[in-house]
Amino acid sequence: MSRLLGAVTVLTCALAGVAPAKDAPSLSLKDLSGAQHSITEYQGKVVVLNFWATWCGPCRHELPMLSDLAARYGYNVMFVAASLDDSTTLAHVPQYLKDAKITLPVWTGASTSDLDRLHLGIMLPATMVIDTDGTPITRIEGQAREKDITSAVDWALQGHSGRRPKALVKRY
């Protein structure tokens, strides 16, 4: 199956005129309905990948901002919220999303191992902005500011013109 996903990624990139990056992050999780998704589905798009949990206070403030940004950018940028809620708190996710009017795709089953593997530190929230070729533009450890996200996304959408965003932003 992983060989098939790899072949599909290469084919998708070739059709989109984008070369798959060697250091592209990989992440495969389930959405709230149980369907499996992979970050490689969005190859060719700018992706904002956010790790959060319902029990994380800063996450509960950050996620609505990300949802607003997603609405502003529309189809040009894909925002994904990867929840680290476990079996004891996962049931709280749908109600929180409804109450906070979060419209982002939410994936479940993320872990601290994913954070470590993606070099996102050891705390929540954590965010990675990924370029159209799959390479990370910036990693944000802690609660992102709107400018942290928009500077990286705009830089990618504007053909990498201007100053490159910082590779690592620490907000704690």
Secondary structure, DSSP 8 states (H G I E B T S, - for coil): -HHHHHHHHHHHHHHHT----TT----EEEETTS-EEEGGGGTTSEEEEEEE-TT-HHHHHHHHHHHHHHHHHGGGEEEEEEE---TTTGGGHHHHHHHHT--S-EEE---HHHHHHTT--SSSSEEEEE-TTS-EEEEEEES--HHHHHHHHHHHHTTT-SS---SEEEE-
